Amino acid sequence: ERSKPVVVITRKLPEPVEARMAELFDVRTNGDDRPMSHADLVSAVREADVLVPTITDRISRTIIEKAGERLKLIANFGNGIDNIDISAAHERGIHVTNTPTVLNEDTADMTMALILAVPRRLVEGASLLQSSETWAGWSPTWMLGRRIWGKKLGIIGMGRIGTAVARRAKAFGLEIHYHNRRRVDPATEKQLGATYWESLDQMLARADIVSVNCPSTPATFHLLSARRLALIQPHAFVVNTARGEVIDEAALVQMIEENRLAGAGLDVFETMPSANRKLMKLAASGRVVLLPHMGSATLEGRIDMGEKVIINIRTLIDGHRPPDRILPIRG
Ligand code: 8YV
């Protein structure tokens, strides 16, 4: 019998996933649920056949260059692969896989939750009742938010998650607009009643709500720059369940503080795990809703992600191409 491949997982995964992995692989962990240190990651890539990192592990070129001969695969427990230096891995002949598809719907649900929560003052209302024994009582002008139906939603990134957001938003009566590197197929566009904007700037100038659903890459870094944020109408707000780096956060904060933007709903930040202090302050005022990166955080979703990781590992160990492999980036 072949010996089991050594699989190093960097964080605690849901019980059923860990149990299945332990049956199939020689699983090693660092024994707790804290992000691995640089030194831990270096020893992990030295001993492993397969490394299973999460978004909290930056798998840099420096780390990859220290990998042992046996490291064949970096099977990311996550969809976004911005934590991994893909080119460095490919140069060393190491495959990289992710866990696409299974978290689209959950992330789209959370995006929709933020699209509703910000203008309808959901968190503000709930915390008001939680923090005070008495409240002013109802009046016709009490806690007025802004309606969402009939408004224009501008989606940045019409991939799998963006499309899932569009489907939901359409059902809520929003008008769908999108910007993407390329136009989606005409059937999907028609089904969603979606309008394509080749120019992001033009879409931003029309949107009432802007949702970020693109990956973090060098090309999308600060895509919502100070200049572009200034194109968005002052009554509009921005939602981000993708990656903090896509928005110039300091500029966003300033725009909201100066009432040049109505607010924001953010699940991701430029610096994580702690969000910018000024954002926290805006959250206290109710104009901003902040979540601690919960977009895909459902038990079912995490188990599905684990299954994807397992399939990717097994396929490669069996000598085939893993289904979710990331192709080399061509210059
Ligand atoms: C998770 C994510 O927190 O998959 C991603 O890209 O950002 C989130 O869904 C992550 O996958 C956990 O590692």
Boltz pocket constraint, residues with backbone or C-beta under 6 A from the ligand:
constraints:
  - pocket:
      binder: B
      contacts: [[A, 53], [A, 54], [A, 55], [A, 56], [A, 77], [A, 78], [A, 79], [A, 80], [A, 81], [A, 103], [A, 242], [A, 293], [A, 295], [A, 296], [A, 297]]
      max_distance: 6.0
